[in-house]
Amino acid sequence: MRLYVGLIHYPVYNKNGERIASAVTGFDLHDLSRLARTFGVRRLFVITPLEDQQKLAERIIRHWTEGYGATYNVLRKEAFDLVSISPSLEQCVREISSTEGGVPVLVATDASRRKSKGLTYHEAKNMVRSDQAVLVLFGTGWGLDDAVFEEADYFLDPIEADRGYNHLSVRSAAAIILDRLVGKYH
C-alpha cells in the first residue's frame, strides 16, 4: 500500500470564505500521526508555508522523536516518525514522486458534494490497494481552497450523516475516511 496523507493549512478557507493559512495544532499532529501509524500510511505531510508554524510543528515532532517524549512514550514516537513538514502541496508531491518513482494520485476531501471527478469510497479503496501511490488531502480551517481542488485528480465523496449538520473536525473526518479506505471491516 502506497498511501500518503496531506494535512493542508494553506490554502484553506476561513468561516467567511476567505483564503487563509490556518494554524498548526498539537491536537491535529498527535491524532493524525497516530491515525497514520494505525492505518499504515507511509507519510503524513503537514503542509504550511508559514515558517513560524513549521517551527512549531518541528518542535512538537522533535519532542516525541528525539526528546524526553521519545523515551516516555515509544508508541507516540513511532507515530511521529511518520510526520514530515512541507511548505507547499507542490513540494509534497515532488517528495512523494521522488520516493515512489512517479506522481501520486491526488484525492481531495471536502464536506460538500462535488459534481465532477467524484470518487466513491469503494473506488478509492481499490485505488489505495492497487500499486498506485495515493495522496489523500485533508483541509484545516473551513476546508480546502478551490485551488487545491483544481490540482486534485479526484474528490472523495463527503461523509454524510443525513442530519442537516456536517462540520466534523479534520481529525474525526480523517479517522472515518482512513477506516473506510484501509480498515479491516470495510
FIDREN-691175 format. One record per atom (N, C-alpha, C): residue in one letter; x, y, z. Coordinates in nm, 2 decimals. Example, Ala and Ser with C-alpha at 12.3 -4.5 7.8 and 13.67 -1.06 7.14 Angstrom:
BEGIN
  residu      xx      yy      zz
       A    1.32   -0.57    0.78
       A    1.23   -0.45    0.78
       A    1.32   -0.33    0.78
       S    1.28   -0.22    0.71
       S    1.37   -0.11    0.71
       S    1.29    0.00    0.79
END
This chain:
BEGIN
  residu      xx      yy      zz
       M    0.08   -0.12    0.00
       M    0.00    0.00    0.00
       M    0.09    0.12    0.00
       R    0.06    0.21   -0.09
       R    0.14    0.34   -0.11
       R    0.06    0.46   -0.08
       L    0.01    0.46    0.05
       L   -0.09    0.57    0.09
       L   -0.01    0.68    0.17
       Y   -0.04    0.80    0.13
       Y    0.01    0.92    0.19
       Y   -0.11    1.01    0.23
       V   -0.08    1.09    0.34
       V   -0.19    1.19    0.38
       V   -0.12    1.32    0.39
       G   -0.20    1.42    0.34
       G   -0.15    1.56    0.35
       G   -0.25    1.64    0.43
       L   -0.21    1.71    0.53
       L   -0.29    1.80    0.61
       L   -0.26    1.94    0.57
       I   -0.34    2.00    0.49
       I   -0.32    2.13    0.43
       I   -0.36    2.24    0.52
       H   -0.27    2.33    0.55
       H   -0.30    2.46    0.63
       H   -0.31    2.58    0.54
       Y   -0.26    2.57    0.41
       Y   -0.27    2.67    0.31
       Y   -0.26    2.61    0.18
       P   -0.35    2.65    0.09
       P   -0.46    2.74    0.10
       P   -0.59    2.67    0.15
       V   -0.65    2.73    0.25
       V   -0.78    2.69    0.31
       V   -0.87    2.81    0.33
       Y   -0.99    2.78    0.36
       Y   -1.09    2.90    0.38
       Y   -1.11    2.92    0.53
       N   -1.15    3.04    0.56
       N   -1.20    3.07    0.70
       N   -1.35    3.07    0.69
       K   -1.42    3.09    0.80
       K   -1.56    3.08    0.80
       K   -1.63    3.19    0.71
       N   -1.56    3.29    0.67
       N   -1.61    3.39    0.58
       N   -1.58    3.36    0.44
       G   -1.52    3.25    0.41
       G   -1.49    3.21    0.27
       G   -1.37    3.28    0.22
       E   -1.28    3.33    0.30
       E   -1.16    3.40    0.26
       E   -1.05    3.30    0.27
       R   -0.95    3.31    0.17
       R   -0.84    3.23    0.17
       R   -0.74    3.27    0.28
       I   -0.70    3.17    0.36
       I   -0.61    3.19    0.47
       I   -0.51    3.08    0.48
       A   -0.42    3.10    0.58
       A   -0.33    2.99    0.62
       A   -0.37    2.97    0.77
       S   -0.41    2.85    0.80
       S   -0.46    2.82    0.94
       S   -0.34    2.77    1.02
       A   -0.36    2.78    1.15
       A   -0.26    2.74    1.25
       A   -0.24    2.59    1.26
       V   -0.12    2.55    1.28
       V   -0.09    2.41    1.32
       V   -0.14    2.39    1.46
       T   -0.20    2.27    1.49
       T   -0.24    2.24    1.63
       T   -0.17    2.11    1.67
       G   -0.14    2.11    1.80
       G   -0.09    1.99    1.86
       G   -0.19    1.87    1.85
       F   -0.32    1.90    1.87
       F   -0.42    1.80    1.86
       F   -0.41    1.73    1.72
       D   -0.41    1.81    1.62
       D   -0.40    1.75    1.48
       D   -0.28    1.66    1.46
       L   -0.16    1.71    1.51
       L   -0.04    1.64    1.49
       L   -0.04    1.51    1.57
       H   -0.09    1.51    1.69
       H   -0.10    1.39    1.77
       H   -0.19    1.29    1.71
       D   -0.32    1.33    1.69
       D   -0.42    1.24    1.64
       D   -0.39    1.19    1.50
       L   -0.35    1.28    1.41
       L   -0.33    1.23    1.27
       L   -0.20    1.14    1.26
       S   -0.10    1.17    1.34
       S    0.02    1.08    1.33
       S   -0.02    0.94    1.38
       R   -0.10    0.94    1.49
       R   -0.15    0.81    1.54
       R   -0.24    0.73    1.44
       L   -0.32    0.81    1.37
       L   -0.40    0.75    1.26
       L   -0.31    0.70    1.15
       A   -0.21    0.77    1.11
       A   -0.12    0.73    1.01
       A   -0.06    0.60    1.04
       R   -0.01    0.59    1.17
       R    0.06    0.47    1.21
       R   -0.04    0.35    1.22
       T   -0.16    0.38    1.27
       T   -0.26    0.27    1.28
       T   -0.30    0.21    1.15
       F   -0.31    0.30    1.05
       F   -0.37    0.26    0.92
       F   -0.26    0.23    0.81
       G   -0.13    0.24    0.85
       G   -0.03    0.20    0.75
       G    0.00    0.31    0.65
       V   -0.02    0.43    0.68
       V    0.01    0.54    0.59
       V    0.17    0.56    0.59
       R    0.22    0.57    0.47
       R    0.37    0.58    0.46
       R    0.42    0.71    0.52
       R    0.35    0.82    0.50
       R    0.40    0.95    0.55
       R    0.28    1.05    0.56
       L    0.28    1.12    0.67
       L    0.18    1.23    0.69
       L    0.25    1.36    0.67
       F    0.21    1.44    0.58
       F    0.27    1.57    0.55
       F    0.18    1.68    0.61
       V    0.25    1.76    0.69
       V    0.18    1.88    0.74
       V    0.23    1.99    0.65
       I    0.13    2.05    0.58
       I    0.16    2.14    0.47
       I    0.13    2.29    0.51
       T    0.23    2.37    0.53
       T    0.21    2.51    0.56
       T    0.33    2.59    0.51
       P    0.31    2.70    0.45
       P    0.42    2.79    0.41
       P    0.47    2.88    0.52
       L    0.40    2.88    0.63
       L    0.44    2.98    0.74
       L    0.55    2.92    0.82
       E    0.66    2.99    0.82
       E    0.78    2.95    0.89
       E    0.76    2.93    1.04
       D    0.68    3.02    1.11
       D    0.66    3.00    1.25
       D    0.58    2.88    1.28
       Q    0.48    2.84    1.19
       Q    0.40    2.72    1.21
       Q    0.49    2.60    1.18
       Q    0.58    2.60    1.08
       Q    0.67    2.49    1.06
       Q    0.76    2.47    1.18
       K    0.81    2.58    1.24
       K    0.89    2.56    1.36
       K    0.82    2.50    1.47
       L    0.69    2.54    1.49
       L    0.61    2.49    1.60
       L    0.59    2.34    1.57
       A    0.56    2.30    1.45
       A    0.54    2.16    1.42
       A    0.67    2.08    1.44
       E    0.78    2.14    1.40
       E    0.91    2.07    1.42
       E    0.94    2.05    1.56
       R    0.91    2.15    1.64
       R    0.93    2.14    1.79
       R    0.85    2.03    1.85
       I    0.73    2.02    1.81
       I    0.64    1.91    1.87
       I    0.69    1.78    1.82
       I    0.73    1.77    1.69
       I    0.78    1.64    1.64
       I    0.91    1.60    1.71
       R    1.00    1.69    1.72
       R    1.13    1.66    1.79
       R    1.11    1.61    1.93
       H    1.01    1.67    2.00
       H    0.99    1.63    2.14
       H    0.95    1.48    2.14
       W    0.87    1.44    2.05
       W    0.83    1.30    2.05
       W    0.92    1.20    1.98
       T    1.01    1.25    1.90
       T    1.10    1.16    1.83
       T    1.24    1.17    1.88
       E    1.29    1.28    1.94
       E    1.42    1.29    1.99
       E    1.43    1.32    2.14
       G    1.33    1.39    2.19
       G    1.34    1.45    2.32
       G    1.29    1.35    2.43
       Y    1.25    1.40    2.54
       Y    1.20    1.32    2.65
       Y    1.09    1.23    2.61
       G    1.00    1.29    2.52
       G    0.88    1.22    2.48
       G    0.91    1.09    2.41
       A    1.03    1.08    2.34
       A    1.07    0.96    2.27
       A    1.09    0.84    2.36
       T    1.14    0.86    2.48
       T    1.16    0.75    2.57
       T    1.04    0.74    2.66
       Y    0.97    0.85    2.69
       Y    0.85    0.84    2.77
       Y    0.73    0.76    2.71
       N    0.71    0.78    2.57
       N    0.61    0.71    2.50
       N    0.66    0.66    2.37
       V    0.71    0.54    2.36
       V    0.76    0.48    2.24
       V    0.66    0.47    2.13
       L    0.54    0.44    2.17
       L    0.43    0.43    2.07
       L    0.40    0.57    2.00
       R    0.41    0.67    2.07
       R    0.39    0.81    2.02
       R    0.51    0.84    1.92
       K    0.63    0.80    1.96
       K    0.75    0.82    1.88
       K    0.73    0.75    1.74
       E    0.68    0.62    1.74
       E    0.65    0.55    1.62
       E    0.56    0.63    1.53
       A    0.46    0.69    1.59
       A    0.36    0.77    1.51
       A    0.42    0.90    1.46
       F    0.50    0.97    1.54
       F    0.55    1.09    1.50
       F    0.67    1.08    1.40
       D    0.73    0.96    1.40
       D    0.83    0.93    1.30
       D    0.78    0.94    1.15
       L    0.65    0.93    1.14
       L    0.58    0.93    1.01
       L    0.55    1.07    0.96
       V    0.58    1.18    1.04
       V    0.53    1.31    1.01
       V    0.65    1.39    0.94
       S    0.61    1.46    0.83
       S    0.71    1.55    0.77
       S    0.64    1.68    0.75
       I    0.71    1.79    0.74
       I    0.66    1.92    0.72
       I    0.70    1.96    0.58
       S    0.60    2.02    0.51
       S    0.62    2.06    0.37
       S    0.57    2.20    0.35
       P    0.64    2.29    0.28
       P    0.59    2.43    0.27
       P    0.48    2.44    0.17
       S    0.46    2.34    0.08
       S    0.35    2.35   -0.02
       S    0.31    2.21   -0.07
       L    0.19    2.21   -0.13
       L    0.14    2.08   -0.19
       L    0.24    2.04   -0.30
       E    0.29    2.13   -0.38
       E    0.38    2.10   -0.49
       E    0.50    2.03   -0.44
       Q    0.56    2.09   -0.33
       Q    0.68    2.03   -0.27
       Q    0.65    1.89   -0.22
       C    0.54    1.87   -0.15
       C    0.50    1.74   -0.10
       C    0.49    1.64   -0.21
       V    0.42    1.68   -0.32
       V    0.41    1.59   -0.44
       V    0.55    1.55   -0.50
       R    0.64    1.65   -0.50
       R    0.77    1.63   -0.55
       R    0.84    1.52   -0.46
       E    0.83    1.53   -0.33
       E    0.89    1.44   -0.24
       E    0.84    1.30   -0.26
       I    0.71    1.29   -0.27
       I    0.64    1.16   -0.29
       I    0.69    1.10   -0.43
       S    0.69    1.18   -0.53
       S    0.73    1.14   -0.66
       S    0.87    1.09   -0.66
       S    0.96    1.15   -0.59
       S    1.10    1.11   -0.58
       S    1.11    0.98   -0.51
       T    1.03    0.96   -0.41
       T    1.03    0.83   -0.33
       T    0.97    0.72   -0.41
       E    0.86    0.75   -0.47
       E    0.78    0.64   -0.54
       E    0.81    0.62   -0.68
       G    0.89    0.71   -0.74
       G    0.92    0.69   -0.88
       G    0.81    0.73   -0.98
       G    0.72    0.81   -0.93
       G    0.60    0.86   -1.01
       G    0.51    0.95   -0.93
       V    0.44    1.02   -1.00
       V    0.35    1.12   -0.93
       V    0.23    1.05   -0.87
       P    0.20    1.08   -0.74
       P    0.08    1.02   -0.67
       P   -0.05    1.07   -0.73
       V   -0.15    0.99   -0.72
       V   -0.29    1.03   -0.75
       V   -0.33    1.12   -0.63
       L   -0.38    1.24   -0.66
       L   -0.43    1.33   -0.55
       L   -0.58    1.32   -0.53
       V   -0.62    1.29   -0.41
       V   -0.76    1.27   -0.38
       V   -0.79    1.37   -0.27
       A   -0.87    1.47   -0.31
       A   -0.91    1.57   -0.21
       A   -1.04    1.53   -0.14
       T   -1.05    1.58   -0.01
       T   -1.17    1.56    0.07
       T   -1.24    1.69    0.09
       D   -1.37    1.68    0.11
       D   -1.45    1.80    0.13
       D   -1.58    1.76    0.19
       A   -1.64    1.85    0.27
       A   -1.76    1.81    0.34
       A   -1.88    1.84    0.25
       S   -1.86    1.90    0.13
       S   -1.97    1.93    0.04
       S   -1.96    1.84   -0.08
       R   -2.06    1.81   -0.15
       R   -2.06    1.72   -0.26
       R   -2.01    1.80   -0.38
       R   -1.91    1.74   -0.45
       R   -1.86    1.79   -0.58
       R   -1.91    1.71   -0.69
       K   -1.94    1.77   -0.80
       K   -2.01    1.70   -0.91
       K   -1.91    1.63   -1.00
       S   -1.80    1.69   -1.03
       S   -1.71    1.63   -1.13
       S   -1.59    1.56   -1.05
       K   -1.53    1.47   -1.12
       K   -1.41    1.39   -1.07
       K   -1.44    1.33   -0.93
       G   -1.57    1.29   -0.91
       G   -1.61    1.23   -0.78
       G   -1.55    1.09   -0.77
       L   -1.53    1.04   -0.65
       L   -1.47    0.91   -0.63
       L   -1.54    0.85   -0.51
       T   -1.60    0.74   -0.53
       T   -1.67    0.67   -0.41
       T   -1.56    0.61   -0.32
       Y   -1.61    0.57   -0.20
       Y   -1.51    0.50   -0.11
       Y   -1.47    0.37   -0.17
       H   -1.56    0.30   -0.24
       H   -1.52    0.17   -0.30
       H   -1.42    0.19   -0.40
       E   -1.43    0.29   -0.49
       E   -1.33    0.31   -0.59
       E   -1.20    0.36   -0.53
       A   -1.21    0.44   -0.43
       A   -1.09    0.49   -0.36
       A   -1.01    0.37   -0.29
       K   -1.09    0.29   -0.23
       K   -1.03    0.17   -0.16
       K   -0.95    0.08   -0.26
       N   -1.01    0.06   -0.38
       N   -0.95   -0.02   -0.48
       N   -0.82    0.05   -0.53
       M   -0.83    0.18   -0.54
       M   -0.71    0.26   -0.58
       M   -0.60    0.25   -0.48
       V   -0.63    0.26   -0.35
       V   -0.53    0.25   -0.24
       V   -0.47    0.11   -0.24
       R   -0.55    0.01   -0.27
       R   -0.50   -0.13   -0.26
       R   -0.42   -0.17   -0.39
       S   -0.43   -0.08   -0.49
       S   -0.35   -0.11   -0.61
       S   -0.21   -0.07   -0.59
       D   -0.13   -0.07   -0.69
       D    0.01   -0.04   -0.68
       D    0.04    0.11   -0.70
       Q   -0.07    0.19   -0.71
       Q   -0.06    0.33   -0.74
       Q   -0.03    0.41   -0.60
       A    0.06    0.50   -0.60
       A    0.08    0.59   -0.49
       A   -0.04    0.69   -0.48
       V   -0.10    0.71   -0.36
       V   -0.22    0.79   -0.35
       V   -0.19    0.89   -0.23
       L   -0.22    1.02   -0.26
       L   -0.21    1.12   -0.15
       L   -0.35    1.17   -0.13
       V   -0.40    1.15    0.00
       V   -0.53    1.19    0.04
       V   -0.51    1.33    0.11
       L   -0.58    1.43    0.06
       L   -0.56    1.56    0.11
       L   -0.68    1.61    0.20
       F   -0.64    1.65    0.32
       F   -0.74    1.70    0.42
       F   -0.72    1.85    0.44
       G   -0.82    1.92    0.45
       G   -0.81    2.07    0.48
       G   -0.84    2.10    0.62
       T   -0.77    2.20    0.67
       T   -0.80    2.26    0.80
       T   -0.89    2.38    0.78
       G   -0.91    2.46    0.89
       G   -0.99    2.57    0.88
       G   -1.13    2.53    0.84
       W   -1.19    2.60    0.74
       W   -1.32    2.56    0.69
       W   -1.31    2.49    0.55
       G   -1.20    2.42    0.53
       G   -1.19    2.34    0.41
       G   -1.09    2.39    0.31
       L   -1.06    2.30    0.22
       L   -0.96    2.33    0.11
       L   -1.01    2.44    0.02
       D   -0.92    2.52   -0.02
       D   -0.94    2.62   -0.12
       D   -0.96    2.56   -0.26
       D   -1.04    2.63   -0.34
       D   -1.06    2.57   -0.47
       D   -0.94    2.54   -0.55
       A   -0.83    2.62   -0.53
       A   -0.70    2.59   -0.59
       A   -0.65    2.45   -0.57
       V   -0.68    2.40   -0.45
       V   -0.64    2.26   -0.43
       V   -0.72    2.16   -0.51
       F   -0.85    2.19   -0.52
       F   -0.94    2.10   -0.60
       F   -0.90    2.11   -0.74
       E   -0.85    2.22   -0.79
       E   -0.81    2.22   -0.93
       E   -0.69    2.13   -0.96
       E   -0.60    2.12   -0.85
       E   -0.49    2.03   -0.86
       E   -0.52    1.88   -0.85
       A   -0.63    1.85   -0.78
       A   -0.67    1.72   -0.74
       A   -0.71    1.64   -0.87
       D   -0.68    1.51   -0.86
       D   -0.73    1.42   -0.97
       D   -0.87    1.37   -0.94
       Y   -0.91    1.36   -0.81
       Y   -1.04    1.31   -0.77
       Y   -1.09    1.39   -0.64
       F   -1.22    1.39   -0.62
       F   -1.28    1.43   -0.50
       F   -1.34    1.32   -0.43
       L   -1.31    1.29   -0.31
       L   -1.37    1.18   -0.24
       L   -1.51    1.22   -0.19
       D   -1.60    1.12   -0.20
       D   -1.74    1.15   -0.15
       D   -1.73    1.21   -0.01
       P   -1.82    1.30    0.02
       P   -1.82    1.36    0.16
       P   -1.88    1.25    0.26
       I   -1.84    1.27    0.38
       I   -1.90    1.19    0.49
       I   -2.04    1.26    0.52
       E   -2.14    1.18    0.51
       E   -2.28    1.23    0.53
       E   -2.35    1.15    0.63
       A   -2.42    1.22    0.72
       A   -2.49    1.16    0.83
       A   -2.64    1.18    0.81
       D   -2.68    1.26    0.71
       D   -2.82    1.29    0.68
       D   -2.89    1.35    0.80
       R   -2.83    1.44    0.86
       R   -2.88    1.51    0.98
       R   -2.89    1.66    0.96
       G   -2.85    1.71    0.85
       G   -2.85    1.86    0.82
       G   -2.74    1.93    0.89
       Y   -2.64    1.86    0.94
       Y   -2.53    1.92    1.01
       Y   -2.40    1.84    0.96
       N   -2.31    1.91    0.90
       N   -2.19    1.84    0.85
       N   -2.07    1.93    0.87
       H   -2.01    1.92    0.99
       H   -1.90    2.00    1.03
       H   -1.81    1.93    1.12
       L   -1.75    1.82    1.07
       L   -1.66    1.74    1.16
       L   -1.52    1.80    1.17
       S   -1.45    1.78    1.28
       S   -1.31    1.82    1.28
       S   -1.23    1.74    1.18
       V   -1.12    1.79    1.14
       V   -1.04    1.72    1.04
       V   -0.99    1.59    1.10
       R   -0.97    1.58    1.23
       R   -0.92    1.46    1.30
       R   -1.03    1.35    1.29
       S   -1.15    1.39    1.31
       S   -1.27    1.29    1.30
       S   -1.29    1.25    1.16
       A   -1.29    1.34    1.07
       A   -1.31    1.31    0.93
       A   -1.20    1.21    0.88
       A   -1.07    1.24    0.91
       A   -0.96    1.16    0.87
       A   -0.97    1.02    0.93
       A   -1.02    1.01    1.05
       A   -1.03    0.87    1.11
       A   -1.14    0.79    1.04
       I   -1.25    0.85    1.01
       I   -1.36    0.79    0.93
       I   -1.31    0.75    0.79
       I   -1.25    0.84    0.72
       I   -1.21    0.81    0.59
       I   -1.10    0.71    0.58
       L   -1.00    0.71    0.67
       L   -0.89    0.61    0.66
       L   -0.95    0.48    0.70
       D   -1.04    0.47    0.79
       D   -1.10    0.34    0.82
       D   -1.18    0.29    0.70
       R   -1.25    0.37    0.63
       R   -1.32    0.33    0.51
       R   -1.23    0.28    0.40
       L   -1.11    0.35    0.39
       L   -1.02    0.31    0.28
       L   -0.93    0.19    0.31
       V   -0.89    0.17    0.44
       V   -0.80    0.06    0.47
       V   -0.83   -0.02    0.59
       G   -0.95    0.02    0.65
       G   -0.99   -0.05    0.77
       G   -1.02   -0.20    0.75
       K   -1.01   -0.28    0.85
       K   -1.03   -0.43    0.84
       K   -1.17   -0.46    0.79
       Y   -1.27   -0.39    0.83
       Y   -1.41   -0.43    0.81
       Y   -1.48   -0.36    0.69
       H   -1.40   -0.28    0.62
       H   -1.47   -0.21    0.51
       H   -1.42   -0.26    0.37
END
